[in-house]
Amino acid sequence: MILVLGDADDARGMALAGAQVVRCRTREEVTRSLARVARGDVSPSMVMVSAPVYALASAEIDALRDRPRGPIVLVLPETAKMG
C-alpha cells in the first residue's frame, strides 16, 4: 500500500490513482499520521510526502525515512501552480 501525506492538490491526484491519502494542513496532522505508521496501525510499503507537507514536519519525516525496516519515504518535488 502507498500512503500519501499531501496538500490539497497532491492528495486529490494521488487518491484518483488509488493511493491511501491523508490531507495534511498542519504539523499536528502530519505527526499524527506518522505516529500511526510508527505504531504499526498502517503498514505502507511506501510513504509519499508532498513538498509543502514535508516543510511542516521535516525532522519527523526524515526520522521515519531513516528507520531500519521502515517504509520507503519519497518527498515529492514542488509542483508548479498553473494560472
Kinemage of the C-alpha trace (Angstrom):
@kinemage 1
@onewidth
@group {chain A} dominant
@subgroup {mainchain}
@vectorlist {calphas} color= white
{ca met a 1} P 0.000 0.000 0.000
{ca ile a 2} L 1.156 3.514 -0.775
{ca leu a 3} L 0.364 6.200 1.779
{ca val a 4} L 0.426 9.800 0.624
{ca leu a 5} L 0.699 12.711 3.038
{ca gly a 6} L -0.254 15.553 0.772
{ca asp a 7} L -1.555 19.037 0.381
{ca ala a 8} L -4.924 19.517 -1.312
{ca asp a 9} L -3.624 19.320 -4.893
{ca asp a 10} L -1.326 16.314 -4.436
{ca ala a 11} L -3.863 14.478 -2.268
{ca arg a 12} L -6.584 14.766 -4.896
{ca gly a 13} L -4.386 13.449 -7.697
{ca met a 14} L -2.935 10.576 -5.701
{ca ala a 15} L -6.353 9.490 -4.440
{ca leu a 16} L -7.513 9.236 -8.044
{ca ala a 17} L -4.501 6.986 -8.682
{ca gly a 18} L -5.595 4.642 -5.890
{ca ala a 19} L -3.247 5.584 -3.045
{ca gln a 20} L -4.379 5.907 0.550
{ca val a 21} L -4.239 9.648 1.148
{ca val a 22} L -4.122 11.834 4.223
{ca arg a 23} L -4.588 15.524 3.532
{ca cys a 24} L -2.314 17.373 5.954
{ca arg a 25} L -2.733 21.072 6.661
{ca thr a 26} L -0.901 21.317 9.988
{ca arg a 27} L 2.182 19.927 11.676
{ca glu a 28} L -0.069 18.050 14.119
{ca glu a 29} L -1.863 16.265 11.283
{ca val a 30} L 1.496 15.192 9.851
{ca thr a 31} L 2.867 13.925 13.165
{ca arg a 32} L -0.397 12.089 13.928
{ca ser a 33} L -0.177 10.290 10.571
{ca leu a 34} L 3.487 9.430 11.129
{ca ala a 35} L 2.680 8.070 14.593
{ca arg a 36} L 0.126 5.690 13.059
{ca val a 37} L 2.867 4.312 10.798
{ca ala a 38} L 5.366 4.054 13.675
{ca arg a 39} L 2.838 2.144 15.838
{ca gly a 40} L 2.005 -0.223 13.002
{ca asp a 41} L -1.617 0.922 12.721
{ca val a 42} L -0.935 1.220 8.983
{ca ser a 43} L 1.865 -0.600 7.179
{ca pro a 44} L 2.627 1.143 3.913
{ca ser a 45} L 5.443 -0.092 1.716
{ca met a 46} L 5.961 3.499 0.594
{ca val a 47} L 5.107 6.893 2.050
{ca met a 48} L 4.979 9.742 -0.440
{ca val a 49} L 5.089 13.246 1.002
{ca ser a 50} L 4.298 16.441 -0.876
{ca ala a 51} L 6.832 19.264 -0.546
{ca pro a 52} L 4.509 21.574 1.459
{ca val a 53} L 3.777 18.769 3.943
{ca tyr a 54} L 7.486 17.984 4.265
{ca ala a 55} L 8.047 21.623 5.230
{ca leu a 56} L 5.611 21.208 8.148
{ca ala a 57} L 7.499 18.332 9.834
{ca ser a 58} L 10.758 17.633 8.018
{ca ala a 59} L 12.625 16.227 11.044
{ca glu a 60} L 9.865 13.729 11.817
{ca ile a 61} L 9.574 12.653 8.183
{ca asp a 62} L 13.358 12.235 7.981
{ca ala a 63} L 13.238 10.091 11.129
{ca leu a 64} L 10.681 7.780 9.509
{ca arg a 65} L 12.829 7.583 6.370
{ca asp a 66} L 15.888 6.629 8.459
{ca arg a 67} L 14.171 3.844 10.462
{ca pro a 68} L 15.562 0.375 9.833
{ca arg a 69} L 12.964 -1.773 8.081
{ca gly a 70} L 10.694 1.229 7.713
{ca pro a 71} L 8.805 2.106 4.566
{ca ile a 72} L 10.415 3.838 1.631
{ca val a 73} L 9.848 7.581 2.083
{ca leu a 74} L 9.758 9.759 -1.007
{ca val a 75} L 9.415 13.535 -0.818
{ca leu a 76} L 7.760 14.777 -3.979
{ca pro a 77} L 9.176 17.850 -5.705
{ca glu a 78} L 7.281 21.128 -5.504
{ca thr a 79} L 4.576 21.282 -8.151
{ca ala a 80} L 4.206 24.301 -10.390
{ca lys a 81} L 0.943 26.155 -9.937
{ca met a 82} L -0.942 26.919 -13.119
{ca gly a 83} L -2.652 30.194 -13.681
